[in-house]
Amino acid sequence: MTKSLWVDASGDAPWDERKTRVTEALESGAEAVLVNPGEENLVKELGTIAIIGKDIKAEILTIKNKEDELNAAKLARDKTVVVSTTDWTIIPLENLIASKQKGKGTLIASVASLNDAKVAIETLESGVDGVLFRGPVPDIKKAAGILEKMGGQEIKLLKAKITKVKVVGMGDRVCVDTCSLFSNGEGMLVGSSSSGLFLVHAETIESPYVAARPFRVNAGTVHAYTLLSNGKTTYLSELEGGDEVMAVDSKGNTRAVVIGRMKIEKRPLLHIEASVSLDGVQKTIKTILQNAETIRLTTPEGKALSVSKLKEGDEVLAYVETGGRHFGMAIEESINEK
């Protein structure tokens, strides 16, 4: 899940000195800033960003002892809490994170260095929900990079053996243009069932007929599922500009990418089926993609494989989970989709 970067621009220094922190926060893609009371309009003059206390209601706590820690843990179960301490090695984050996981609150750690930010995100694997960064201005953008890299979950991709490729006529396919550039071996997870998704390769590869479009995933038809950045599924037809979807590479690393626009157009289609072994049981997964040379799946080696060359026996990467989904959320339920 995407981790939040907040930037602390409060303090006793003159505003002309502190406003550089707000500017850097804006340029680094931070979600929010903390400033002194009465400075909200000064922030708005620099750009649009949420202000802690005005736009985001949060409890800001300093932990000095065990009683403070217990109070913070309790509040974090259902509120947004920013916690700070002089030394995170003395007040372990594990206790706060473990307690927060039992509720629906948001836990933000106030950190003074890149190393502290890294520790806060990594602790107990799931980490905190974000950091309030109060370190040097040049490190704000670096902190954003750490959160982008580490905030994405790693998922396990499996080998899927193609068992059927069939031309099925025309239909409405969805093309997802994002605000980010994909790398070779990277794309989006798409499938006819929420429990079985193929890694559809982004259009990063030049061909004699069309230029590369490395910001694009020609994803599939309107009925298909994909994963949002928060791990929930949604139909491709329900996506729109401004939504965040999950980009996935061939090693299972993920990151959030923002959609710039969607295009739905009638195109010739291919029905694709594959067999995957999950916990010793063979499972059939399916999807429908546009029938074109530029549409590609991803091999276990991270290579792009055009659907125009796809044949029975080929191996591609897929994500398979047990159980089902209810309004996009994973649930333990037996569901048979055909």
C-alpha positions as CSV (number, residue, x, y, z in Angstrom):
1,M,0.0,0.0,0.0
2,T,1.2,3.5,-0.8
3,K,2.9,5.3,2.1
4,S,2.2,8.9,2.9
5,L,4.9,11.6,3.0
6,W,4.1,14.6,5.2
7,V,6.6,17.4,5.7
8,D,7.1,19.4,8.9
9,A,7.5,23.1,8.0
10,S,6.5,24.5,11.4
11,G,8.9,26.1,13.9
12,D,10.4,29.3,15.1
13,A,12.4,30.2,12.0
14,P,11.0,33.0,9.8
15,W,8.5,32.0,7.2
16,D,10.8,33.0,4.3
17,E,13.2,30.2,5.5
18,R,10.5,27.6,6.2
19,K,8.6,28.1,3.0
20,T,11.3,26.3,1.1
21,R,10.2,23.2,3.0
22,V,6.7,23.6,1.6
23,T,8.0,24.2,-1.9
24,E,10.1,21.1,-1.7
25,A,7.2,19.2,-0.3
26,L,5.0,20.2,-3.3
27,E,7.7,19.3,-5.8
28,S,8.3,16.0,-4.1
29,G,4.7,14.9,-4.3
30,A,4.1,15.1,-0.5
31,E,0.5,14.7,0.6
32,A,0.5,17.2,3.5
33,V,2.5,19.8,5.4
34,L,2.5,21.0,9.0
35,V,2.9,24.7,9.5
36,N,2.3,27.2,12.4
37,P,-1.3,28.3,13.1
38,G,-2.3,31.2,10.8
39,E,0.1,30.3,8.0
40,E,-2.5,28.3,6.0
41,N,-3.0,31.1,3.4
42,L,0.8,31.4,2.9
43,V,0.9,27.7,2.0
44,K,-2.0,28.1,-0.5
45,E,-0.1,30.8,-2.3
46,L,2.7,28.3,-3.0
47,G,0.4,25.5,-4.3
48,T,-2.3,23.0,-3.5
49,I,-1.4,20.6,-0.7
50,A,-3.3,19.4,2.4
51,I,-2.5,21.2,5.7
52,I,-2.3,19.1,8.9
53,G,-4.8,20.5,11.4
54,K,-6.9,22.3,8.8
55,D,-7.5,19.7,6.0
56,I,-6.3,16.6,7.9
57,K,-7.4,16.2,11.5
58,A,-4.6,14.6,13.5
59,E,-3.5,14.0,17.0
60,I,0.1,15.1,17.3
61,L,1.8,13.3,20.3
62,T,5.3,13.2,21.7
63,I,6.1,10.0,23.4
64,K,8.3,10.3,26.5
65,N,7.3,7.3,28.6
66,K,5.3,4.0,28.5
67,E,2.1,5.8,29.5
68,D,2.4,8.1,26.4
69,E,3.1,5.0,24.3
70,L,-0.1,3.3,25.5
71,N,-2.1,6.4,24.9
72,A,-0.8,6.8,21.4
73,A,-1.5,3.1,20.6
74,K,-5.0,3.4,21.8
75,L,-5.7,6.6,19.7
76,A,-4.1,5.1,16.6
77,R,-6.8,2.4,16.4
78,D,-9.4,4.7,15.1
79,K,-7.8,8.2,14.7
80,T,-5.0,9.8,12.7
81,V,-2.1,10.0,15.0
82,V,1.4,11.6,14.5
83,V,3.9,10.3,17.0
84,S,7.4,11.6,17.7
85,T,10.1,10.7,20.2
86,T,13.7,11.6,20.8
87,D,14.8,8.1,20.1
88,W,12.8,5.4,18.3
89,T,15.2,2.7,19.6
90,I,13.9,3.5,23.1
91,I,10.2,3.7,22.2
92,P,9.8,0.7,19.8
93,L,7.5,1.3,16.8
94,E,6.5,-2.4,16.9
95,N,4.1,-1.8,19.8
96,L,2.4,1.1,18.1
97,I,2.1,-0.7,14.7
98,A,0.8,-3.9,16.2
99,S,-1.9,-2.1,18.1
100,K,-2.9,0.1,15.2
101,Q,-3.3,-3.1,13.0
102,K,-6.3,-4.0,15.2
103,G,-8.2,-0.9,14.2
104,K,-8.8,1.5,11.3
105,G,-6.7,4.5,12.3
106,T,-3.7,6.0,10.6
107,L,-0.2,6.0,12.2
108,I,2.3,8.6,11.1
109,A,5.8,8.6,12.5
110,S,7.6,11.9,12.9
111,V,11.2,11.3,11.7
112,A,14.3,13.5,11.5
113,S,16.4,11.5,9.1
114,L,16.2,9.2,6.0
115,N,17.4,6.3,8.1
116,D,14.5,6.8,10.6
117,A,12.1,7.0,7.7
118,K,13.3,3.7,6.3
119,V,13.1,2.0,9.8
120,A,9.5,3.3,10.3
121,I,8.4,2.0,6.9
122,E,10.0,-1.4,7.4
123,T,9.1,-2.2,11.0
124,L,6.9,-5.3,11.3
125,E,6.9,-5.6,7.5
126,S,3.7,-3.5,7.2
127,G,5.3,-0.4,8.8
128,V,3.6,2.9,9.6
129,D,1.2,4.5,7.2
130,G,3.6,7.3,6.5
131,V,6.1,9.7,7.9
132,L,6.1,13.4,8.9
133,F,9.6,14.4,7.7
134,R,11.4,17.1,9.6
135,G,14.9,16.4,8.2
136,P,17.0,18.7,5.9
137,V,15.3,20.2,2.9
138,P,17.6,18.3,0.4
139,D,16.5,15.0,1.9
140,I,12.7,15.6,1.4
141,K,12.8,14.4,-2.2
142,K,15.0,11.5,-1.1
143,A,12.4,10.6,1.5
144,A,9.7,10.6,-1.2
145,G,11.8,8.2,-3.2
146,I,12.3,5.8,-0.2
147,L,8.5,5.8,0.4
148,E,7.7,5.1,-3.2
149,K,10.2,2.3,-3.4
150,M,9.3,0.7,-0.1
151,G,5.7,1.5,0.2
152,G,4.7,-0.9,-2.5
153,Q,4.1,-4.5,-1.4
154,E,5.8,-7.4,-3.0
155,I,3.5,-10.0,-4.4
156,K,4.2,-13.5,-5.5
157,L,3.9,-14.2,-9.2
158,L,3.5,-17.7,-10.5
159,K,4.2,-19.4,-13.9
160,A,1.0,-20.0,-15.9
161,K,1.0,-22.3,-18.9
162,I,-1.1,-21.3,-21.8
163,T,-3.8,-23.8,-22.6
164,K,-6.1,-22.0,-25.0
165,V,-5.9,-19.0,-27.4
166,K,-9.2,-18.3,-29.2
167,V,-10.4,-15.4,-31.4
168,V,-13.7,-14.2,-30.1
169,G,-14.7,-11.2,-32.2
170,M,-15.2,-7.6,-31.3
171,G,-15.6,-5.9,-27.9
172,D,-14.8,-2.8,-25.8
173,R,-11.2,-2.8,-24.6
174,V,-9.7,-0.4,-22.1
175,C,-6.4,1.4,-22.6
176,V,-4.9,2.8,-19.5
177,D,-2.6,5.8,-19.9
178,T,-0.7,6.7,-16.7
179,C,1.3,9.6,-15.4
180,S,4.4,7.4,-15.0
181,L,6.8,5.6,-17.3
182,F,6.9,1.9,-17.1
183,S,10.1,-0.2,-17.4
184,N,10.6,-3.3,-19.5
185,G,9.1,-6.3,-17.6
186,E,6.5,-4.1,-15.9
187,G,2.8,-3.7,-16.4
188,M,-0.6,-4.3,-14.7
189,L,-2.4,-7.3,-13.4
190,V,-5.5,-8.0,-15.4
191,G,-7.9,-11.0,-15.6
192,S,-11.5,-12.2,-16.0
193,S,-11.5,-13.4,-12.4
194,S,-10.3,-11.4,-9.4
195,S,-8.5,-14.5,-8.2
196,G,-6.5,-15.0,-11.4
197,L,-4.7,-12.1,-13.0
198,F,-2.2,-12.0,-15.9
199,L,0.7,-9.6,-15.9
200,V,-0.1,-7.5,-19.0
201,H,3.1,-5.8,-20.2
202,A,3.2,-2.1,-20.7
203,E,3.8,-0.7,-24.2
204,T,7.5,-0.1,-23.7
205,I,8.7,-1.8,-26.8
206,E,9.3,-0.3,-30.2
207,S,7.9,-2.1,-33.3
208,P,8.1,-1.5,-37.0
209,Y,4.4,-0.4,-37.0
210,V,4.0,1.8,-33.9
211,A,6.2,3.8,-31.5
212,A,6.6,2.7,-27.9
213,R,4.1,4.2,-25.4
214,P,5.9,3.5,-22.1
215,F,3.2,5.2,-20.1
216,R,0.5,2.9,-21.4
217,V,-1.0,-0.5,-20.6
218,N,-3.5,-1.8,-23.2
219,A,-5.1,-3.7,-20.4
220,G,-8.1,-5.7,-21.5
221,T,-11.8,-5.6,-21.9
222,V,-14.3,-3.6,-19.8
223,H,-15.4,-6.6,-17.7
224,A,-11.8,-7.4,-16.5
225,Y,-10.4,-6.9,-13.1
226,T,-7.2,-5.1,-12.1
227,L,-5.5,-4.2,-8.8
228,L,-5.6,-0.8,-7.3
229,S,-2.6,0.6,-5.4
230,N,-4.3,-0.4,-2.1
231,G,-4.6,-4.0,-3.1
232,K,-8.3,-4.0,-3.8
233,T,-9.7,-5.0,-7.2
234,T,-11.9,-3.0,-9.5
235,Y,-13.3,-3.4,-13.0
236,L,-11.3,-1.7,-15.8
237,S,-14.4,0.0,-16.9
238,E,-14.7,1.8,-13.5
239,L,-11.3,3.4,-13.6
240,E,-10.9,7.1,-14.4
241,G,-8.2,9.8,-14.5
242,G,-6.8,10.5,-11.1
243,D,-7.2,6.9,-9.8
244,E,-4.2,5.0,-8.5
245,V,-3.5,1.5,-9.9
246,M,-0.8,-1.0,-9.0
247,A,2.1,-1.3,-11.4
248,V,3.9,-4.7,-11.1
249,D,7.2,-5.9,-12.4
250,S,8.2,-9.5,-13.3
251,K,9.8,-10.0,-9.8
252,G,6.6,-9.0,-8.0
253,N,7.7,-5.6,-7.0
254,T,4.8,-3.1,-7.0
255,R,4.3,0.7,-7.0
256,A,1.4,3.0,-7.3
257,V,0.9,4.9,-10.6
258,V,-1.7,7.6,-11.3
259,I,-4.0,7.3,-14.3
260,G,-3.9,10.2,-16.6
261,R,-6.7,9.1,-18.9
262,M,-8.7,6.1,-20.1
263,K,-9.6,5.1,-23.6
264,I,-12.4,2.6,-24.3
265,E,-12.6,1.5,-28.0
266,K,-14.0,-1.4,-30.0
267,R,-11.3,-3.8,-31.0
268,P,-10.9,-7.4,-32.1
269,L,-10.3,-9.7,-29.2
270,L,-8.5,-12.9,-28.0
271,H,-9.8,-15.2,-25.3
272,I,-6.8,-16.6,-23.3
273,E,-6.7,-19.4,-20.8
274,A,-3.8,-20.7,-18.7
275,S,-3.2,-23.3,-16.0
276,V,-1.5,-22.5,-12.8
277,S,-0.4,-24.7,-9.9
278,L,-1.4,-23.2,-6.5
279,D,-0.6,-25.3,-3.4
280,G,-0.5,-28.4,-5.5
281,V,-3.8,-27.8,-7.2
282,Q,-4.2,-26.9,-10.9
283,K,-6.3,-23.7,-11.4
284,T,-7.5,-22.3,-14.7
285,I,-7.3,-18.6,-15.2
286,K,-8.7,-16.5,-18.1
287,T,-8.6,-13.1,-19.6
288,I,-9.6,-11.4,-22.9
289,L,-7.2,-9.0,-24.6
290,Q,-7.1,-7.0,-27.8
291,N,-5.9,-9.1,-30.7
292,A,-2.9,-7.0,-31.8
293,E,0.9,-7.5,-32.1
294,T,1.5,-4.6,-29.6
295,I,-0.4,-6.4,-26.8
296,R,1.9,-8.5,-24.7
297,L,2.0,-10.7,-21.7
298,T,5.1,-11.2,-19.5
299,T,7.3,-14.3,-19.4
300,P,8.9,-15.7,-16.2
301,E,12.2,-14.2,-17.5
302,G,10.6,-10.7,-17.6
303,K,10.3,-10.6,-21.4
304,A,7.3,-9.3,-23.3
305,L,5.4,-11.9,-25.3
306,S,3.0,-10.7,-28.0
307,V,-0.4,-12.2,-27.9
308,S,-0.2,-12.5,-31.7
309,K,2.6,-15.1,-31.2
310,L,1.0,-16.7,-28.1
311,K,0.5,-20.5,-28.3
312,E,-0.4,-23.4,-26.1
313,G,2.5,-24.4,-23.8
314,D,3.9,-20.9,-23.5
315,E,4.6,-19.8,-20.0
316,V,3.6,-16.3,-18.7
317,L,3.4,-14.7,-15.3
318,A,0.2,-14.5,-13.3
319,Y,-1.0,-13.6,-9.8
320,V,-3.4,-16.1,-8.2
321,E,-5.1,-16.0,-4.8
322,T,-7.4,-18.2,-2.9
323,G,-10.9,-17.1,-1.7
324,G,-12.9,-14.5,-3.4
325,R,-13.6,-10.7,-3.4
326,H,-16.5,-8.7,-2.1
327,F,-16.6,-5.2,-3.5
328,G,-13.0,-5.5,-4.4
329,M,-11.8,-6.7,-0.9
330,A,-10.3,-10.2,-0.5
331,I,-12.5,-12.6,1.5
332,E,-12.4,-16.2,2.5
333,E,-15.2,-17.6,0.3
334,S,-15.5,-20.3,-2.2
335,I,-16.4,-18.8,-5.6
336,N,-16.5,-20.5,-9.0
337,E,-16.2,-18.1,-11.9
338,K,-16.4,-19.4,-15.5
